[in-house]
Amino acid sequence: MEAKAIARQVRMSARKVRLVVDLIRGKSVNDAYAILQFSKKRAAEPVSKTLRSAVANAQYKAQEADDFVDVDDLVIRECFVDEGPTLKRWQARAQGRASPIRKRTSHITVVVDSKDKN
Protein backbone atom coordinates (compact mmCIF):
# COMPACT_ATOMS: atom_id res chain seq x y z
CA MET A 1 0.00 0.00 0.00
CA GLU A 2 1.48 3.30 -1.13
CA ALA A 3 1.32 6.35 1.11
CA LYS A 4 2.78 9.83 0.81
CA ALA A 5 3.70 12.68 3.15
CA ILE A 6 4.79 16.21 2.25
CA ALA A 7 6.45 18.70 4.58
CA ARG A 8 6.03 22.13 3.08
CA GLN A 9 8.02 25.32 3.63
CA VAL A 10 10.71 23.78 5.83
CA ARG A 11 13.09 26.62 6.76
CA MET A 12 16.17 25.01 5.26
CA SER A 13 17.67 25.19 1.80
CA ALA A 14 16.79 22.35 -0.55
CA ARG A 15 20.47 21.74 -1.27
CA LYS A 16 21.17 20.90 2.38
CA VAL A 17 18.11 18.67 2.75
CA ARG A 18 18.95 16.74 -0.43
CA LEU A 19 22.20 15.55 1.18
CA VAL A 20 20.15 13.73 3.83
CA VAL A 21 17.40 12.54 1.50
CA ASP A 22 19.96 10.90 -0.79
CA LEU A 23 21.09 8.71 2.13
CA ILE A 24 17.69 7.07 2.66
CA ARG A 25 16.26 6.82 -0.86
CA GLY A 26 15.37 3.19 -1.70
CA LYS A 27 16.07 1.87 1.81
CA SER A 28 13.66 0.04 4.10
CA VAL A 29 11.88 2.20 6.64
CA ASN A 30 13.74 0.70 9.63
CA ASP A 31 17.12 1.28 7.95
CA ALA A 32 16.10 4.86 7.15
CA TYR A 33 15.09 5.49 10.79
CA ALA A 34 18.52 4.30 11.94
CA ILE A 35 20.37 6.42 9.36
CA LEU A 36 18.40 9.54 10.27
CA GLN A 37 18.74 9.00 14.01
CA PHE A 38 22.54 8.94 13.86
CA SER A 39 23.01 11.56 11.16
CA LYS A 40 24.74 14.74 12.31
CA LYS A 41 22.94 16.90 9.75
CA ARG A 42 20.28 19.30 11.02
CA ALA A 43 18.09 18.35 8.06
CA ALA A 44 17.70 14.82 9.45
CA GLU A 45 14.98 15.97 11.87
CA PRO A 46 12.41 17.30 9.35
CA VAL A 47 13.13 14.37 7.00
CA SER A 48 12.56 11.95 9.89
CA LYS A 49 9.28 13.65 10.80
CA THR A 50 8.11 13.44 7.20
CA LEU A 51 9.05 9.75 7.01
CA ARG A 52 7.14 9.01 10.22
CA SER A 53 4.13 10.83 8.80
CA ALA A 54 4.27 8.77 5.59
CA VAL A 55 4.38 5.54 7.61
CA ALA A 56 1.43 6.69 9.72
CA ASN A 57 -0.47 7.55 6.52
CA ALA A 58 0.23 4.02 5.20
CA GLN A 59 -1.12 2.48 8.40
CA TYR A 60 -4.20 4.69 8.28
CA LYS A 61 -4.87 3.86 4.62
CA ALA A 62 -4.57 0.15 5.38
CA GLN A 63 -6.93 0.49 8.34
CA GLU A 64 -9.49 2.33 6.18
CA ALA A 65 -9.29 -0.46 3.58
CA ASP A 66 -9.71 -3.06 6.36
CA ASP A 67 -6.22 -4.36 5.62
CA PHE A 68 -2.98 -4.71 7.58
CA VAL A 69 0.39 -3.21 6.71
CA ASP A 70 3.58 -4.27 8.48
CA VAL A 71 6.02 -1.40 9.05
CA ASP A 72 8.92 -3.82 8.55
CA ASP A 73 7.74 -4.45 4.96
CA LEU A 74 7.64 -0.77 3.97
CA VAL A 75 10.28 0.66 1.61
CA ILE A 76 10.94 4.26 0.66
CA ARG A 77 9.79 4.23 -2.96
CA GLU A 78 10.29 7.93 -3.66
CA CYS A 79 11.97 10.69 -1.73
CA PHE A 80 12.73 14.13 -3.12
CA VAL A 81 13.11 17.77 -2.16
CA ASP A 82 11.82 20.78 -4.07
CA GLU A 83 12.56 24.45 -3.51
CA GLY A 84 9.93 26.41 -1.66
CA PRO A 85 9.36 30.15 -1.63
CA THR A 86 12.35 32.30 -0.73
CA LEU A 87 11.99 34.97 1.95
CA LYS A 88 13.81 38.09 0.80
CA ARG A 89 15.36 40.29 3.45
CA TRP A 90 17.84 43.18 3.43
CA GLN A 91 20.92 43.72 5.56
CA ALA A 92 22.47 47.13 6.12
CA ARG A 93 26.00 47.54 4.76
CA ALA A 94 28.59 50.29 4.64
CA GLN A 95 27.87 53.76 3.27
CA GLY A 96 24.09 53.42 3.34
CA ARG A 97 23.95 50.43 1.03
CA ALA A 98 21.91 47.26 1.50
CA SER A 99 22.69 43.64 0.66
CA PRO A 100 20.05 41.03 -0.05
CA ILE A 101 19.62 38.00 2.19
CA ARG A 102 17.72 35.03 0.80
CA LYS A 103 16.15 32.80 3.43
CA ARG A 104 15.40 29.65 1.49
CA THR A 105 12.70 27.07 2.17
CA SER A 106 12.06 23.60 0.82
CA HIS A 107 9.30 21.02 0.35
CA ILE A 108 10.15 17.44 1.41
CA THR A 109 8.17 14.57 -0.15
CA VAL A 110 8.41 10.96 1.01
CA VAL A 111 6.50 8.05 -0.59
CA VAL A 112 6.52 4.65 1.11
CA ASP A 113 5.25 1.41 -0.37
CA SER A 114 5.23 -2.24 0.63
CA LYS A 115 7.89 -4.52 -0.81
CA ASP A 116 7.15 -6.44 -3.99
CA LYS A 117 5.82 -9.90 -3.22
CA ASN A 118 7.62 -11.66 -6.12
Buried (B, 14 or more C-beta within 10 A) or exposed (E): BBBBBEBEEBEBBBEBBBEBBEBBBEBBBEBBBEBBEEBEBEBBBBBBBBBBBBBEBBBEBBEEEEEEBEBEBBBBBBBBBBEBEEEEEEEEEEEEEEEEEEEBBBBBBBBBBBEEEE
